[in-house]
Amino acid sequence: MAILVVADHNNSALGASTLNTVTAATAIGGDVHVLVAGTGCAAVADAAAKVAGVSKVLLADNAAYANQLPENVAPLVAELGKGYGHVLASATTTGKNILPRVAAALDVDQISEITKVESADTFQRPIYAGNAIATVQSSAAVKVITVRSTGFDAAAAEGGSAAVEAVATANDAGVSAFVGEELAKSDRPELTAAKIVISGGRGMQNGDNFELLYKVADKLGAAVGASRAAVDAGFVPNDMQVGQTGKIVAPQLYVAVGISGAIQHLAGMKDSKVIVAINKDEEAPIFQVADYGLVADLFEAVPELESLV
């Protein structure tokens, strides 16, 4: 049977994580259809149609889906999902908000944050903060799955020529309404999409000292993250948190500055291609996963690093 991928988007651009989800769908096997639910989102549907591996795009353009409220989108996905063998979405805030409702509506179990496809009914997913990998097999008629984007390469954004088909169904549950949002704005790359990430931890001592990391990041074109300890201490906002309860990243280069390496943090970045750690404590757990480690005072090492890049 075909596979339905729920697109992650903002009504104007297709979310990068959707490309990773399409790759996961392709690994399962079968025709891959992408659902774009929103309003004024024809451009997103056109972009999805160009993604390599996609054979059809379903466009549900209705005011009820403007802000992708799960109470409205989930019934649509569940209704369409009955005709598919698999329903996939990225393990983003939106995907994790919608798919559990879909699974409940279809009366099936959900498989969360898969990182590998073994077969059409068997998948791998991390458990215990990534310290173990569970192999999960499902016999559900419709397999509802969220995909951890760091586990799959992104599908090519160009090369496809899928047909776009309109979906007339409109579901307005009338139980919730979009009030507003406050989005963090930055000229730096988004954490989950950046090729280089520099993160600071409790060792930064205060928020002002993160300026040291910002200077290096601006020279490298990097994103800046933080450990949970730094966020909980109020050094930086929580949208910068990397870890099990924050954002999962897997950049080409991850630089951990003043981060001890708690399991919660390692779960969010240990899939990075190259890990560099700077910490004055040579016994810090971060050095166990680092490819390169520098035992030094970050307040001396970081300015020196900035002068060299």
C-alpha positions as CSV (number, residue, x, y, z in Angstrom):
1,M,0.0,0.0,0.0
2,A,1.0,3.6,-0.4
3,I,2.5,5.7,2.3
4,L,1.1,9.1,3.5
5,V,3.6,11.7,4.7
6,V,2.2,14.7,6.6
7,A,4.2,17.7,5.5
8,D,5.8,20.1,8.0
9,H,5.4,23.6,6.8
10,N,4.5,27.2,7.6
11,N,2.1,27.8,4.7
12,S,4.9,29.3,2.6
13,A,7.8,26.9,2.7
14,L,8.2,23.2,3.1
15,G,9.9,22.2,6.3
16,A,13.4,20.6,5.8
17,S,12.5,17.7,8.1
18,T,9.8,16.6,5.6
19,L,12.6,15.7,3.2
20,N,14.1,13.3,5.8
21,T,10.6,11.8,6.4
22,V,10.2,11.2,2.6
23,T,13.5,9.3,2.7
24,A,12.1,7.1,5.5
25,A,8.9,6.5,3.6
26,T,10.9,5.5,0.5
27,A,12.9,3.0,2.6
28,I,9.6,1.4,3.6
29,G,8.7,0.9,0.0
30,G,5.6,1.8,-2.1
31,D,4.2,5.0,-3.5
32,V,4.8,8.1,-1.3
33,H,2.1,10.6,-1.1
34,V,2.5,13.9,0.8
35,L,-0.3,15.8,2.5
36,V,0.0,19.5,2.7
37,A,-2.7,20.9,5.0
38,G,-2.9,24.6,5.5
39,T,-4.2,27.8,4.0
40,G,-2.7,29.7,1.0
41,C,-0.2,26.9,0.9
42,A,-0.2,26.1,-2.9
43,A,3.5,27.0,-3.0
44,V,4.3,24.4,-0.4
45,A,2.4,21.7,-2.4
46,D,4.3,22.7,-5.5
47,A,7.6,22.3,-3.6
48,A,6.5,18.9,-2.3
49,A,5.7,17.8,-5.8
50,K,9.3,18.4,-6.8
51,V,10.8,16.2,-4.1
52,A,12.4,13.1,-5.4
53,G,10.5,10.0,-4.6
54,V,7.1,11.6,-4.1
55,S,4.4,10.3,-6.5
56,K,1.4,12.4,-5.4
57,V,0.7,15.5,-3.3
58,L,-2.6,16.0,-1.5
59,L,-3.5,19.7,-1.0
60,A,-6.0,20.5,1.8
61,D,-6.2,24.3,1.5
62,N,-8.7,25.5,4.0
63,A,-8.9,28.2,6.7
64,A,-9.5,25.4,9.3
65,Y,-5.9,24.2,8.8
66,A,-4.3,27.7,8.7
67,N,-2.2,27.2,11.9
68,Q,-2.2,23.4,11.8
69,L,-4.2,23.0,15.0
70,P,-4.1,19.3,15.8
71,E,-7.8,19.2,16.7
72,N,-8.5,20.1,13.1
73,V,-5.7,18.4,11.2
74,A,-5.7,15.1,13.0
75,P,-9.3,14.1,11.9
76,L,-8.3,14.9,8.3
77,V,-5.1,12.7,8.5
78,A,-7.0,9.9,10.2
79,E,-9.7,10.0,7.5
80,L,-7.2,9.9,4.7
81,G,-4.9,7.4,6.6
82,K,-7.5,4.7,6.4
83,G,-6.5,4.2,2.8
84,Y,-2.8,3.9,3.5
85,G,-0.5,1.3,5.0
86,H,1.6,3.8,6.8
87,V,1.2,7.4,8.0
88,L,4.4,9.3,8.7
89,A,5.3,12.7,10.0
90,S,8.5,14.4,11.2
91,A,9.1,14.2,15.0
92,T,8.8,17.9,15.2
93,T,6.4,19.8,17.6
94,T,3.7,19.7,14.9
95,G,4.2,16.1,14.0
96,K,4.2,15.0,17.7
97,N,1.1,17.0,18.3
98,I,-0.9,15.5,15.4
99,L,0.0,11.9,15.0
100,P,-0.9,10.6,18.5
101,R,-4.4,11.8,17.9
102,V,-4.4,10.1,14.5
103,A,-3.3,6.8,16.1
104,A,-6.0,7.1,18.7
105,A,-8.6,7.8,16.0
106,L,-7.5,4.8,14.0
107,D,-7.3,2.7,17.2
108,V,-3.6,1.6,16.5
109,D,-0.4,2.0,18.3
110,Q,2.1,4.7,17.4
111,I,5.8,4.1,16.8
112,S,7.7,7.1,17.8
113,E,10.9,8.7,16.5
114,I,12.2,5.9,14.3
115,T,15.8,6.1,13.1
116,K,16.0,3.1,10.8
117,V,13.6,1.1,8.6
118,E,14.3,-2.7,8.7
119,S,11.2,-3.7,6.8
120,A,7.7,-2.5,6.1
121,D,6.6,-3.5,9.6
122,T,9.9,-3.4,11.6
123,F,11.7,-0.3,12.7
124,Q,14.4,0.9,15.1
125,R,14.0,3.7,17.6
126,P,16.2,4.9,20.5
127,I,15.1,4.3,24.1
128,Y,16.7,5.2,27.5
129,A,17.9,8.6,26.2
130,G,19.5,6.9,23.3
131,N,21.5,4.5,25.3
132,A,19.7,1.5,23.7
133,I,18.0,0.9,20.4
134,A,14.7,-0.9,20.3
135,T,13.6,-2.9,17.3
136,V,9.8,-2.6,17.1
137,Q,7.5,-4.7,14.9
138,S,3.9,-3.7,14.3
139,S,1.0,-5.7,13.0
140,A,-1.3,-2.6,12.9
141,A,-3.4,-2.2,9.7
142,V,-2.2,1.3,9.5
143,K,1.3,2.1,11.0
144,V,1.4,5.6,12.5
145,I,5.0,6.7,12.8
146,T,7.0,9.8,13.7
147,V,10.5,10.0,12.1
148,R,13.6,11.4,13.8
149,S,15.1,13.5,11.0
150,T,18.6,13.0,12.1
151,G,18.3,9.3,11.4
152,F,17.7,9.7,7.7
153,D,19.4,11.7,4.9
154,A,17.2,14.4,3.2
155,A,15.6,13.5,0.0
156,A,16.5,15.6,-3.0
157,A,14.3,18.7,-3.1
158,E,14.4,18.7,-6.9
159,G,13.9,16.0,-9.5
160,G,10.3,14.9,-8.8
161,S,7.2,15.7,-10.8
162,A,4.3,14.5,-8.7
163,A,0.7,15.5,-9.4
164,V,-1.1,17.8,-7.0
165,E,-4.6,16.8,-6.1
166,A,-7.0,18.9,-4.1
167,V,-8.7,17.5,-1.0
168,A,-12.0,19.1,-0.3
169,T,-12.5,17.8,3.2
170,A,-12.6,20.5,5.9
171,N,-12.6,19.7,9.6
172,D,-13.1,22.5,12.1
173,A,-13.7,20.9,15.5
174,G,-14.5,24.3,17.0
175,V,-12.8,23.3,20.3
176,S,-9.6,25.4,19.9
177,A,-8.5,28.6,18.3
178,F,-5.2,30.1,17.3
179,V,-4.4,33.1,19.5
180,G,-0.9,34.1,18.6
181,E,2.8,33.1,18.6
182,E,6.1,34.7,19.5
183,L,8.9,33.3,17.3
184,A,12.5,33.8,18.1
185,K,14.3,35.6,15.2
186,S,17.9,35.1,14.3
187,D,20.2,35.7,11.4
188,R,22.0,32.4,12.3
189,P,20.9,29.0,10.9
190,E,18.1,27.1,12.6
191,L,19.5,24.6,15.1
192,T,18.1,21.5,13.6
193,A,19.2,22.4,10.1
194,A,22.7,23.9,10.7
195,K,25.8,22.2,9.5
196,I,27.8,23.6,12.5
197,V,26.4,24.0,16.0
198,I,28.2,25.6,18.9
199,S,26.6,25.0,22.3
200,G,27.3,26.4,25.8
201,G,26.6,24.9,29.1
202,R,26.6,25.7,32.8
203,G,30.3,26.5,32.5
204,M,29.4,29.7,30.6
205,Q,28.4,31.1,34.0
206,N,25.8,33.6,32.7
207,G,24.0,34.7,29.6
208,D,26.3,37.6,28.8
209,N,29.2,35.2,28.3
210,F,27.3,33.5,25.4
211,E,28.4,36.5,23.4
212,L,31.8,34.6,23.1
213,L,30.0,31.8,21.3
214,Y,28.0,34.2,19.1
215,K,31.1,35.8,17.8
216,V,32.6,32.4,16.8
217,A,29.3,31.2,15.4
218,D,28.9,34.3,13.2
219,K,32.4,33.7,11.7
220,L,31.6,30.1,11.0
221,G,28.0,30.5,9.9
222,A,27.0,28.3,12.8
223,A,23.9,28.0,15.0
224,V,24.2,28.4,18.8
225,G,22.6,25.9,21.2
226,A,22.7,25.3,24.9
227,S,22.5,22.5,27.5
228,R,19.4,22.1,29.7
229,A,21.5,23.4,32.6
230,A,22.2,26.6,30.8
231,V,18.5,27.0,29.9
232,D,17.2,26.2,33.3
233,A,19.7,28.7,34.8
234,G,18.1,31.4,32.6
235,F,21.3,32.0,30.5
236,V,19.4,31.7,27.2
237,P,15.9,31.0,26.0
238,N,14.6,27.4,25.9
239,D,14.4,27.4,22.1
240,M,18.2,27.0,22.1
241,Q,18.1,23.8,24.2
242,V,19.8,20.8,22.7
243,G,19.0,17.4,24.2
244,Q,16.4,14.8,24.9
245,T,13.9,17.4,26.1
246,G,15.1,20.0,23.6
247,K,16.1,19.8,20.0
248,I,17.8,16.8,18.4
249,V,20.7,17.8,16.1
250,A,23.2,16.0,14.0
251,P,25.4,18.6,12.3
252,Q,28.7,18.0,10.5
253,L,30.4,19.7,13.4
254,Y,29.2,20.1,17.0
255,V,31.3,22.1,19.5
256,A,30.4,21.7,23.2
257,V,31.7,24.5,25.3
258,G,31.5,24.3,29.1
259,I,29.1,21.3,28.8
260,S,29.7,18.4,31.2
261,G,27.9,15.8,29.0
262,A,24.8,14.7,30.9
263,I,22.9,11.8,29.3
264,Q,20.0,14.1,28.5
265,H,22.3,16.3,26.5
266,L,24.2,13.5,24.7
267,A,20.9,12.1,23.5
268,G,20.4,15.2,21.5
269,M,23.7,15.6,19.8
270,K,25.8,12.3,19.8
271,D,24.9,11.6,16.2
272,S,26.9,14.6,15.1
273,K,29.6,13.7,12.5
274,V,32.4,15.4,14.5
275,I,32.2,16.4,18.1
276,V,34.6,18.9,19.7
277,A,34.6,19.4,23.5
278,I,36.1,22.3,25.5
279,N,36.0,21.8,29.2
280,K,38.4,22.5,32.1
281,D,37.3,19.2,33.8
282,E,39.3,16.4,32.2
283,E,36.9,13.9,33.8
284,A,33.8,15.4,32.2
285,P,31.6,12.7,30.4
286,I,31.5,14.8,27.3
287,F,35.1,13.7,26.5
288,Q,33.9,10.1,26.2
289,V,31.9,10.9,23.0
290,A,34.1,13.7,21.7
291,D,36.3,13.1,18.6
292,Y,38.5,16.0,19.8
293,G,38.8,17.3,23.3
294,L,40.5,20.4,24.8
295,V,41.0,20.5,28.5
296,A,41.2,24.3,29.0
297,D,39.4,27.3,30.5
298,L,36.8,28.2,28.0
299,F,37.2,31.9,28.7
300,E,40.7,31.6,27.3
301,A,40.1,29.0,24.7
302,V,37.1,30.5,23.0
303,P,38.5,34.0,22.3
304,E,41.7,32.3,21.0
305,L,39.5,30.1,18.7
306,E,37.7,33.2,17.5
307,S,41.0,34.8,16.6
308,L,41.9,31.8,14.4
309,V,38.7,31.5,12.4
